[in-house]
Amino acid sequence: MDDEPVQPHRWYSTNLVGVPSQVLSSTLFNAHPLALSIAGTRETHPGLFHLLGRCASLSDAAEVFVHYLDIAFGLRAPADHEAATLGPAERRRWRSSWRKLLQGWGMDSNGPAGAVLKGWVESRFGLVPIHHKAPLAHFPSAGWITYLEEKTSSRLHNNNIHQQLDLLYEFCQWALQRFGLPGLAAAPARQLRLWRGSTRCDEQLVAGALQNRHCTVRLNNLASFSLSPDDAGCFGDWVFEAQVPACKVLVFPGLLPGQVLQGEQEVLALGGDYDVVARYV
């Protein structure tokens, strides 16, 4: 029997998008991306996408999306006359929401909200995280126990939170196809030129050398990118320029109303192996 520790990134996992996780996480997929859709999401909520189809602008569509999820998942605060009819336990009930998770990620991607988001990526796309508070290089380990506890904690993992995130992903993909990336891509694009600042380069390097500029890095199953190298330079000594498939994007600036992520120019996208151009700042 092989006594070597299990390396989680080599796991073969099922997913809900119809592309094997080993393919989805590869540089080959990034170079030749395919459209992705989480099975059953749009079919379960046809009314939402019918309403979105009538929107003439992204801001109108965002309002429709937020209003729909508020109703479907009970996210809006009850009016005074409604609160009066609720019992004490119901008034105190904590309803997890997509917005709270994204705000939590913006404050600390290694916190409980980050664990739930990484767990959703693992569930829907079959991409296993490689870092949460500590490298998740081998299983079992203390780091994995912490991640498993946080991603399933009822504090944030309730109120059908995975279904909320499914709709968020599908809305993002619909918006990119309909309106493109505001300010950068007026028309739908298969790939987006994005940047990421990094300080843990030795952990991430898969092939090549940073000093040669062109290399391959392995990013966590969910990763933050920036719209410009200057913004990315605020988050690490090295800046990676990457071509990120549009089908891997979960959130981009301007997609949602209000302050959602801490960084105004932050793009949240699926990770995996990326061929990048590295620059020291």
VOTIMAR-318216 format. One record per residue (C-alpha): residue in one letter; residue number from 1; x negated, y negated, z. Coordinates in Angstrom, 2 decimals, padded with zeros to 5 digits. Layout:
N
residuo: a | num: NUM | xx: X | yy: Y | zz: Z .
...
***
This chain:
281
residuo: m | num: 1 | xx: 000.00 | yy: 000.00 | zz: 000.00 .
residuo: d | num: 2 | xx: -001.20 | yy: -003.50 | zz: -000.81 .
residuo: d | num: 3 | xx: -001.92 | yy: -005.27 | zz: 002.49 .
residuo: e | num: 4 | xx: -002.51 | yy: -008.71 | zz: 000.96 .
residuo: p | num: 5 | xx: -000.10 | yy: -011.42 | zz: 002.18 .
residuo: v | num: 6 | xx: 002.85 | yy: -012.15 | zz: -000.05 .
residuo: q | num: 7 | xx: 002.45 | yy: -015.33 | zz: -002.10 .
residuo: p | num: 8 | xx: 005.92 | yy: -016.89 | zz: -002.31 .
residuo: h | num: 9 | xx: 005.35 | yy: -018.73 | zz: -005.61 .
residuo: r | num: 10 | xx: 005.03 | yy: -015.29 | zz: -007.25 .
residuo: w | num: 11 | xx: 008.48 | yy: -014.21 | zz: -006.10 .
residuo: y | num: 12 | xx: 010.99 | yy: -013.40 | zz: -008.78 .
residuo: s | num: 13 | xx: 014.22 | yy: -015.01 | zz: -007.72 .
residuo: t | num: 14 | xx: 017.69 | yy: -015.12 | zz: -009.18 .
residuo: n | num: 15 | xx: 019.19 | yy: -018.49 | zz: -010.04 .
residuo: l | num: 16 | xx: 022.32 | yy: -020.10 | zz: -011.46 .
residuo: v | num: 17 | xx: 020.92 | yy: -021.78 | zz: -014.57 .
residuo: g | num: 18 | xx: 020.18 | yy: -018.79 | zz: -016.80 .
residuo: v | num: 19 | xx: 016.43 | yy: -019.42 | zz: -017.16 .
residuo: p | num: 20 | xx: 014.04 | yy: -017.16 | zz: -015.19 .
residuo: s | num: 21 | xx: 012.39 | yy: -019.04 | zz: -012.36 .
residuo: q | num: 22 | xx: 008.91 | yy: -018.03 | zz: -013.55 .
residuo: v | num: 23 | xx: 009.67 | yy: -019.69 | zz: -016.90 .
residuo: l | num: 24 | xx: 011.37 | yy: -022.72 | zz: -015.36 .
residuo: s | num: 25 | xx: 008.32 | yy: -023.48 | zz: -013.20 .
residuo: s | num: 26 | xx: 005.83 | yy: -023.17 | zz: -016.07 .
residuo: t | num: 27 | xx: 003.99 | yy: -025.79 | zz: -018.09 .
residuo: l | num: 28 | xx: 005.35 | yy: -024.12 | zz: -021.23 .
residuo: f | num: 29 | xx: 008.91 | yy: -024.94 | zz: -020.19 .
residuo: n | num: 30 | xx: 007.90 | yy: -028.54 | zz: -019.46 .
residuo: a | num: 31 | xx: 006.49 | yy: -028.82 | zz: -022.98 .
residuo: h | num: 32 | xx: 009.57 | yy: -027.24 | zz: -024.57 .
residuo: p | num: 33 | xx: 012.48 | yy: -027.87 | zz: -022.15 .
residuo: l | num: 34 | xx: 015.97 | yy: -026.47 | zz: -022.54 .
residuo: a | num: 35 | xx: 019.19 | yy: -028.03 | zz: -021.31 .
residuo: l | num: 36 | xx: 020.21 | yy: -026.62 | zz: -017.92 .
residuo: s | num: 37 | xx: 023.57 | yy: -026.36 | zz: -016.22 .
residuo: i | num: 38 | xx: 024.50 | yy: -024.85 | zz: -012.85 .
residuo: a | num: 39 | xx: 026.97 | yy: -022.08 | zz: -013.59 .
residuo: g | num: 40 | xx: 030.59 | yy: -022.89 | zz: -012.86 .
residuo: t | num: 41 | xx: 030.10 | yy: -026.45 | zz: -011.61 .
residuo: r | num: 42 | xx: 031.63 | yy: -028.40 | zz: -014.48 .
residuo: e | num: 43 | xx: 034.26 | yy: -025.71 | zz: -015.01 .
residuo: t | num: 44 | xx: 035.34 | yy: -026.01 | zz: -011.34 .
residuo: h | num: 45 | xx: 035.66 | yy: -029.81 | zz: -011.51 .
residuo: p | num: 46 | xx: 037.00 | yy: -030.59 | zz: -015.00 .
residuo: g | num: 47 | xx: 038.91 | yy: -033.62 | zz: -013.70 .
residuo: l | num: 48 | xx: 035.72 | yy: -035.38 | zz: -012.65 .
residuo: f | num: 49 | xx: 034.05 | yy: -035.01 | zz: -016.03 .
residuo: h | num: 50 | xx: 037.24 | yy: -036.01 | zz: -017.82 .
residuo: l | num: 51 | xx: 037.25 | yy: -039.26 | zz: -015.82 .
residuo: l | num: 52 | xx: 033.53 | yy: -039.78 | zz: -016.43 .
residuo: g | num: 53 | xx: 034.09 | yy: -039.42 | zz: -020.16 .
residuo: r | num: 54 | xx: 036.31 | yy: -042.51 | zz: -020.06 .
residuo: c | num: 55 | xx: 033.62 | yy: -044.70 | zz: -018.44 .
residuo: a | num: 56 | xx: 031.96 | yy: -047.34 | zz: -020.58 .
residuo: s | num: 57 | xx: 028.98 | yy: -047.99 | zz: -018.30 .
residuo: l | num: 58 | xx: 026.80 | yy: -046.16 | zz: -015.80 .
residuo: s | num: 59 | xx: 027.99 | yy: -048.37 | zz: -012.95 .
residuo: d | num: 60 | xx: 031.62 | yy: -047.47 | zz: -013.70 .
residuo: a | num: 61 | xx: 030.70 | yy: -043.79 | zz: -013.84 .
residuo: a | num: 62 | xx: 028.84 | yy: -044.01 | zz: -010.52 .
residuo: e | num: 63 | xx: 031.92 | yy: -045.47 | zz: -008.83 .
residuo: v | num: 64 | xx: 034.07 | yy: -042.66 | zz: -010.23 .
residuo: f | num: 65 | xx: 031.56 | yy: -040.04 | zz: -009.05 .
residuo: v | num: 66 | xx: 031.32 | yy: -041.42 | zz: -005.51 .
residuo: h | num: 67 | xx: 035.09 | yy: -041.82 | zz: -005.19 .
residuo: y | num: 68 | xx: 035.70 | yy: -038.27 | zz: -006.43 .
residuo: l | num: 69 | xx: 033.24 | yy: -036.71 | zz: -003.96 .
residuo: d | num: 70 | xx: 034.61 | yy: -038.84 | zz: -001.12 .
residuo: i | num: 71 | xx: 038.03 | yy: -037.33 | zz: -001.72 .
residuo: a | num: 72 | xx: 036.94 | yy: -033.77 | zz: -002.60 .
residuo: f | num: 73 | xx: 034.67 | yy: -033.37 | zz: 000.43 .
residuo: g | num: 74 | xx: 036.28 | yy: -035.73 | zz: 002.94 .
residuo: l | num: 75 | xx: 033.30 | yy: -038.10 | zz: 003.03 .
residuo: r | num: 76 | xx: 035.06 | yy: -041.42 | zz: 003.49 .
residuo: a | num: 77 | xx: 035.71 | yy: -042.74 | zz: 006.98 .
residuo: p | num: 78 | xx: 039.39 | yy: -042.41 | zz: 007.92 .
residuo: a | num: 79 | xx: 041.46 | yy: -045.58 | zz: 008.05 .
residuo: d | num: 80 | xx: 042.66 | yy: -046.76 | zz: 011.47 .
residuo: h | num: 81 | xx: 046.14 | yy: -045.31 | zz: 010.99 .
residuo: e | num: 82 | xx: 044.62 | yy: -041.99 | zz: 009.87 .
residuo: a | num: 83 | xx: 042.15 | yy: -041.86 | zz: 012.76 .
residuo: a | num: 84 | xx: 044.99 | yy: -042.25 | zz: 015.23 .
residuo: t | num: 85 | xx: 046.44 | yy: -038.92 | zz: 014.09 .
residuo: l | num: 86 | xx: 043.17 | yy: -037.01 | zz: 014.50 .
residuo: g | num: 87 | xx: 042.13 | yy: -035.18 | zz: 017.63 .
residuo: p | num: 88 | xx: 038.88 | yy: -036.05 | zz: 019.47 .
residuo: a | num: 89 | xx: 037.01 | yy: -033.09 | zz: 017.97 .
residuo: e | num: 90 | xx: 038.00 | yy: -034.01 | zz: 014.41 .
residuo: r | num: 91 | xx: 037.02 | yy: -037.67 | zz: 014.93 .
residuo: r | num: 92 | xx: 033.57 | yy: -036.57 | zz: 016.13 .
residuo: r | num: 93 | xx: 033.09 | yy: -034.03 | zz: 013.35 .
residuo: w | num: 94 | xx: 029.85 | yy: -034.50 | zz: 011.43 .
residuo: r | num: 95 | xx: 030.34 | yy: -034.10 | zz: 007.70 .
residuo: s | num: 96 | xx: 027.12 | yy: -033.66 | zz: 005.81 .
residuo: s | num: 97 | xx: 026.96 | yy: -035.50 | zz: 002.50 .
residuo: w | num: 98 | xx: 024.73 | yy: -035.82 | zz: -000.53 .
residuo: r | num: 99 | xx: 024.03 | yy: -039.45 | zz: 000.42 .
residuo: k | num: 100 | xx: 022.83 | yy: -038.59 | zz: 003.93 .
residuo: l | num: 101 | xx: 020.51 | yy: -035.95 | zz: 002.52 .
residuo: l | num: 102 | xx: 018.95 | yy: -038.32 | zz: 000.00 .
residuo: q | num: 103 | xx: 018.53 | yy: -041.01 | zz: 002.63 .
residuo: g | num: 104 | xx: 016.91 | yy: -038.43 | zz: 004.91 .
residuo: w | num: 105 | xx: 014.57 | yy: -037.40 | zz: 002.11 .
residuo: g | num: 106 | xx: 013.61 | yy: -041.04 | zz: 001.57 .
residuo: m | num: 107 | xx: 012.61 | yy: -041.34 | zz: 005.22 .
residuo: d | num: 108 | xx: 010.78 | yy: -038.00 | zz: 005.47 .
residuo: s | num: 109 | xx: 010.77 | yy: -035.34 | zz: 002.77 .
residuo: n | num: 110 | xx: 009.44 | yy: -032.87 | zz: 005.35 .
residuo: g | num: 111 | xx: 012.37 | yy: -033.41 | zz: 007.70 .
residuo: p | num: 112 | xx: 015.57 | yy: -031.37 | zz: 008.04 .
residuo: a | num: 113 | xx: 017.23 | yy: -033.15 | zz: 005.09 .
residuo: g | num: 114 | xx: 014.24 | yy: -032.27 | zz: 002.94 .
residuo: a | num: 115 | xx: 014.53 | yy: -028.62 | zz: 003.97 .
residuo: v | num: 116 | xx: 018.20 | yy: -028.51 | zz: 002.91 .
residuo: l | num: 117 | xx: 017.37 | yy: -030.07 | zz: -000.46 .
residuo: k | num: 118 | xx: 014.48 | yy: -027.65 | zz: -001.03 .
residuo: g | num: 119 | xx: 016.78 | yy: -024.80 | zz: -000.03 .
residuo: w | num: 120 | xx: 019.33 | yy: -025.94 | zz: -002.60 .
residuo: v | num: 121 | xx: 016.66 | yy: -025.94 | zz: -005.32 .
residuo: e | num: 122 | xx: 015.61 | yy: -022.46 | zz: -004.21 .
residuo: s | num: 123 | xx: 019.22 | yy: -021.25 | zz: -004.36 .
residuo: r | num: 124 | xx: 020.23 | yy: -022.80 | zz: -007.68 .
residuo: f | num: 125 | xx: 016.99 | yy: -022.75 | zz: -009.69 .
residuo: g | num: 126 | xx: 015.03 | yy: -019.94 | zz: -008.01 .
residuo: l | num: 127 | xx: 012.05 | yy: -022.22 | zz: -007.31 .
residuo: v | num: 128 | xx: 010.41 | yy: -021.41 | zz: -003.98 .
residuo: p | num: 129 | xx: 008.96 | yy: -024.32 | zz: -001.96 .
residuo: i | num: 130 | xx: 005.21 | yy: -024.39 | zz: -001.41 .
residuo: h | num: 131 | xx: 005.14 | yy: -027.00 | zz: 001.36 .
residuo: h | num: 132 | xx: 007.35 | yy: -028.07 | zz: 004.26 .
residuo: k | num: 133 | xx: 005.52 | yy: -029.73 | zz: 007.15 .
residuo: a | num: 134 | xx: 002.72 | yy: -027.25 | zz: 006.34 .
residuo: p | num: 135 | xx: 001.62 | yy: -025.22 | zz: 003.32 .
residuo: l | num: 136 | xx: 003.94 | yy: -022.26 | zz: 002.70 .
residuo: a | num: 137 | xx: 001.18 | yy: -020.20 | zz: 001.16 .
residuo: h | num: 138 | xx: 002.03 | yy: -016.85 | zz: 002.72 .
residuo: f | num: 139 | xx: 005.11 | yy: -015.15 | zz: 004.10 .
residuo: p | num: 140 | xx: 005.79 | yy: -014.60 | zz: 006.94 .
residuo: s | num: 141 | xx: 004.24 | yy: -017.54 | zz: 008.75 .
residuo: a | num: 142 | xx: 005.14 | yy: -020.15 | zz: 011.35 .
residuo: g | num: 143 | xx: 005.65 | yy: -022.69 | zz: 008.56 .
residuo: w | num: 144 | xx: 008.18 | yy: -020.44 | zz: 006.84 .
residuo: i | num: 145 | xx: 010.10 | yy: -019.91 | zz: 010.09 .
residuo: t | num: 146 | xx: 010.39 | yy: -023.67 | zz: 010.56 .
residuo: y | num: 147 | xx: 011.56 | yy: -024.17 | zz: 006.98 .
residuo: l | num: 148 | xx: 014.15 | yy: -021.38 | zz: 007.20 .
residuo: e | num: 149 | xx: 015.52 | yy: -022.75 | zz: 010.47 .
residuo: e | num: 150 | xx: 015.83 | yy: -026.30 | zz: 009.14 .
residuo: k | num: 151 | xx: 017.31 | yy: -025.46 | zz: 005.75 .
residuo: t | num: 152 | xx: 020.17 | yy: -023.49 | zz: 007.36 .
residuo: s | num: 153 | xx: 020.80 | yy: -025.74 | zz: 010.37 .
residuo: s | num: 154 | xx: 024.50 | yy: -026.53 | zz: 010.66 .
residuo: r | num: 155 | xx: 023.68 | yy: -030.16 | zz: 011.43 .
residuo: l | num: 156 | xx: 023.05 | yy: -030.87 | zz: 007.74 .
residuo: h | num: 157 | xx: 023.96 | yy: -027.60 | zz: 006.03 .
residuo: n | num: 158 | xx: 027.74 | yy: -027.89 | zz: 006.25 .
residuo: n | num: 159 | xx: 030.70 | yy: -029.32 | zz: 004.33 .
residuo: n | num: 160 | xx: 029.84 | yy: -027.34 | zz: 001.16 .
residuo: i | num: 161 | xx: 026.64 | yy: -029.34 | zz: 000.81 .
residuo: h | num: 162 | xx: 025.27 | yy: -027.11 | zz: -001.96 .
residuo: q | num: 163 | xx: 028.41 | yy: -027.74 | zz: -004.02 .
residuo: q | num: 164 | xx: 027.99 | yy: -031.49 | zz: -003.48 .
residuo: l | num: 165 | xx: 024.41 | yy: -031.27 | zz: -004.74 .
residuo: d | num: 166 | xx: 025.55 | yy: -029.16 | zz: -007.71 .
residuo: l | num: 167 | xx: 027.86 | yy: -032.01 | zz: -008.72 .
residuo: l | num: 168 | xx: 025.12 | yy: -034.58 | zz: -008.16 .
residuo: y | num: 169 | xx: 022.79 | yy: -032.68 | zz: -010.49 .
residuo: e | num: 170 | xx: 025.46 | yy: -032.27 | zz: -013.16 .
residuo: f | num: 171 | xx: 026.40 | yy: -035.95 | zz: -012.89 .
residuo: c | num: 172 | xx: 022.74 | yy: -036.94 | zz: -013.28 .
residuo: q | num: 173 | xx: 022.39 | yy: -034.76 | zz: -016.36 .
residuo: w | num: 174 | xx: 025.63 | yy: -036.12 | zz: -017.82 .
residuo: a | num: 175 | xx: 024.43 | yy: -039.71 | zz: -017.20 .
residuo: l | num: 176 | xx: 021.03 | yy: -039.11 | zz: -018.83 .
residuo: q | num: 177 | xx: 022.73 | yy: -037.66 | zz: -021.89 .
residuo: r | num: 178 | xx: 025.29 | yy: -040.45 | zz: -022.09 .
residuo: f | num: 179 | xx: 023.27 | yy: -043.54 | zz: -021.14 .
residuo: g | num: 180 | xx: 019.59 | yy: -042.56 | zz: -020.99 .
residuo: l | num: 181 | xx: 017.24 | yy: -043.83 | zz: -018.26 .
residuo: p | num: 182 | xx: 018.06 | yy: -047.49 | zz: -017.51 .
residuo: g | num: 183 | xx: 015.32 | yy: -049.83 | zz: -018.65 .
residuo: l | num: 184 | xx: 013.13 | yy: -047.08 | zz: -020.10 .
residuo: a | num: 185 | xx: 015.06 | yy: -044.76 | zz: -022.38 .
residuo: a | num: 186 | xx: 018.17 | yy: -046.21 | zz: -023.94 .
residuo: a | num: 187 | xx: 018.80 | yy: -042.95 | zz: -025.78 .
residuo: p | num: 188 | xx: 018.73 | yy: -039.40 | zz: -024.40 .
residuo: a | num: 189 | xx: 015.18 | yy: -038.06 | zz: -024.12 .
residuo: r | num: 190 | xx: 013.99 | yy: -034.51 | zz: -023.54 .
residuo: q | num: 191 | xx: 011.06 | yy: -035.70 | zz: -021.42 .
residuo: l | num: 192 | xx: 010.40 | yy: -038.69 | zz: -019.20 .
residuo: r | num: 193 | xx: 006.97 | yy: -040.19 | zz: -018.65 .
residuo: l | num: 194 | xx: 006.63 | yy: -040.48 | zz: -014.87 .
residuo: w | num: 195 | xx: 003.88 | yy: -040.88 | zz: -012.27 .
residuo: r | num: 196 | xx: 003.21 | yy: -039.36 | zz: -008.87 .
residuo: g | num: 197 | xx: 000.78 | yy: -040.41 | zz: -006.15 .
residuo: s | num: 198 | xx: -000.93 | yy: -037.59 | zz: -004.27 .
residuo: t | num: 199 | xx: -003.32 | yy: -037.06 | zz: -001.38 .
residuo: r | num: 200 | xx: -003.20 | yy: -033.22 | zz: -001.18 .
residuo: c | num: 201 | xx: -004.88 | yy: -032.59 | zz: -004.52 .
residuo: d | num: 202 | xx: -006.96 | yy: -029.58 | zz: -003.49 .
residuo: e | num: 203 | xx: -003.81 | yy: -027.71 | zz: -002.46 .
residuo: q | num: 204 | xx: -002.06 | yy: -028.57 | zz: -005.72 .
residuo: l | num: 205 | xx: -004.79 | yy: -027.94 | zz: -008.30 .
residuo: v | num: 206 | xx: -004.15 | yy: -024.85 | zz: -010.45 .
residuo: a | num: 207 | xx: -006.45 | yy: -025.35 | zz: -013.43 .
residuo: g | num: 208 | xx: -008.97 | yy: -027.91 | zz: -014.63 .
residuo: a | num: 209 | xx: -010.66 | yy: -030.60 | zz: -012.57 .
residuo: l | num: 210 | xx: -009.46 | yy: -033.98 | zz: -011.36 .
residuo: q | num: 211 | xx: -012.70 | yy: -035.59 | zz: -012.50 .
residuo: n | num: 212 | xx: -012.01 | yy: -034.46 | zz: -016.07 .
residuo: r | num: 213 | xx: -008.67 | yy: -036.28 | zz: -015.91 .
residuo: h | num: 214 | xx: -006.68 | yy: -033.48 | zz: -017.54 .
residuo: c | num: 215 | xx: -005.62 | yy: -030.70 | zz: -015.19 .
residuo: t | num: 216 | xx: -002.70 | yy: -028.56 | zz: -014.05 .
residuo: v | num: 217 | xx: -001.15 | yy: -029.05 | zz: -010.62 .
residuo: r | num: 218 | xx: 001.51 | yy: -027.10 | zz: -008.75 .
residuo: l | num: 219 | xx: 004.12 | yy: -029.38 | zz: -007.16 .
residuo: n | num: 220 | xx: 006.66 | yy: -028.52 | zz: -004.52 .
residuo: n | num: 221 | xx: 009.99 | yy: -027.17 | zz: -005.77 .
residuo: l | num: 222 | xx: 011.43 | yy: -030.69 | zz: -005.35 .
residuo: a | num: 223 | xx: 009.12 | yy: -033.66 | zz: -005.84 .
residuo: s | num: 224 | xx: 009.26 | yy: -037.46 | zz: -005.98 .
residuo: f | num: 225 | xx: 007.96 | yy: -039.37 | zz: -008.99 .
residuo: s | num: 226 | xx: 007.73 | yy: -043.08 | zz: -009.76 .
residuo: l | num: 227 | xx: 008.63 | yy: -045.10 | zz: -012.83 .
residuo: s | num: 228 | xx: 005.23 | yy: -046.81 | zz: -012.96 .
residuo: p | num: 229 | xx: 001.62 | yy: -045.96 | zz: -012.03 .
residuo: d | num: 230 | xx: 001.46 | yy: -049.00 | zz: -009.73 .
residuo: d | num: 231 | xx: 004.39 | yy: -047.73 | zz: -007.65 .
residuo: a | num: 232 | xx: 002.89 | yy: -044.24 | zz: -007.57 .
residuo: g | num: 233 | xx: -000.45 | yy: -045.62 | zz: -006.39 .
residuo: c | num: 234 | xx: 001.17 | yy: -046.62 | zz: -003.10 .
residuo: f | num: 235 | xx: 001.59 | yy: -042.93 | zz: -002.19 .
residuo: g | num: 236 | xx: -001.87 | yy: -041.47 | zz: -002.72 .
residuo: d | num: 237 | xx: -005.48 | yy: -041.87 | zz: -003.81 .
residuo: w | num: 238 | xx: -004.82 | yy: -039.99 | zz: -007.04 .
residuo: v | num: 239 | xx: -002.08 | yy: -040.79 | zz: -009.53 .
residuo: f | num: 240 | xx: -000.77 | yy: -038.06 | zz: -011.82 .
residuo: e | num: 241 | xx: 000.89 | yy: -038.96 | zz: -015.10 .
residuo: a | num: 242 | xx: 003.34 | yy: -036.26 | zz: -016.16 .
residuo: q | num: 243 | xx: 005.90 | yy: -035.57 | zz: -018.84 .
residuo: v | num: 244 | xx: 008.89 | yy: -034.49 | zz: -016.75 .
residuo: p | num: 245 | xx: 011.74 | yy: -032.71 | zz: -018.54 .
residuo: a | num: 246 | xx: 014.96 | yy: -034.69 | zz: -018.25 .
residuo: c | num: 247 | xx: 016.72 | yy: -031.43 | zz: -017.36 .
residuo: k | num: 248 | xx: 014.68 | yy: -031.27 | zz: -014.14 .
residuo: v | num: 249 | xx: 015.83 | yy: -034.66 | zz: -012.82 .
residuo: l | num: 250 | xx: 018.23 | yy: -034.82 | zz: -009.87 .
residuo: v | num: 251 | xx: 018.25 | yy: -038.57 | zz: -009.13 .
residuo: f | num: 252 | xx: 016.88 | yy: -041.62 | zz: -010.93 .
residuo: p | num: 253 | xx: 016.99 | yy: -045.35 | zz: -010.08 .
residuo: g | num: 254 | xx: 020.32 | yy: -046.89 | zz: -010.97 .
residuo: l | num: 255 | xx: 022.21 | yy: -043.60 | zz: -010.99 .
residuo: l | num: 256 | xx: 024.04 | yy: -044.23 | zz: -007.72 .
residuo: p | num: 257 | xx: 025.37 | yy: -047.34 | zz: -005.98 .
residuo: g | num: 258 | xx: 023.84 | yy: -048.59 | zz: -002.73 .
residuo: q | num: 259 | xx: 020.50 | yy: -047.78 | zz: -001.13 .
residuo: v | num: 260 | xx: 020.07 | yy: -044.03 | zz: -001.59 .
residuo: l | num: 261 | xx: 016.32 | yy: -043.40 | zz: -001.55 .
residuo: q | num: 262 | xx: 013.72 | yy: -045.36 | zz: 000.39 .
residuo: g | num: 263 | xx: 011.70 | yy: -046.14 | zz: -002.73 .
residuo: e | num: 264 | xx: 013.69 | yy: -048.18 | zz: -005.24 .
residuo: q | num: 265 | xx: 011.76 | yy: -046.76 | zz: -008.21 .
residuo: e | num: 266 | xx: 011.87 | yy: -043.13 | zz: -007.06 .
residuo: v | num: 267 | xx: 012.85 | yy: -040.27 | zz: -009.33 .
residuo: l | num: 268 | xx: 013.63 | yy: -036.93 | zz: -007.70 .
residuo: a | num: 269 | xx: 012.90 | yy: -033.92 | zz: -009.91 .
residuo: l | num: 270 | xx: 012.26 | yy: -030.19 | zz: -009.81 .
residuo: g | num: 271 | xx: 008.66 | yy: -029.18 | zz: -009.34 .
residuo: g | num: 272 | xx: 006.55 | yy: -026.28 | zz: -010.53 .
residuo: d | num: 273 | xx: 003.36 | yy: -026.36 | zz: -012.62 .
residuo: y | num: 274 | xx: 002.67 | yy: -029.60 | zz: -014.50 .
residuo: d | num: 275 | xx: -000.06 | yy: -030.56 | zz: -016.94 .
residuo: v | num: 276 | xx: -001.05 | yy: -034.05 | zz: -015.82 .
residuo: v | num: 277 | xx: -003.46 | yy: -036.86 | zz: -016.51 .
residuo: a | num: 278 | xx: -005.17 | yy: -037.71 | zz: -013.21 .
residuo: r | num: 279 | xx: -006.51 | yy: -041.13 | zz: -012.27 .
residuo: y | num: 280 | xx: -008.24 | yy: -042.18 | zz: -009.06 .
residuo: v | num: 281 | xx: -007.01 | yy: -045.49 | zz: -007.62 .
***
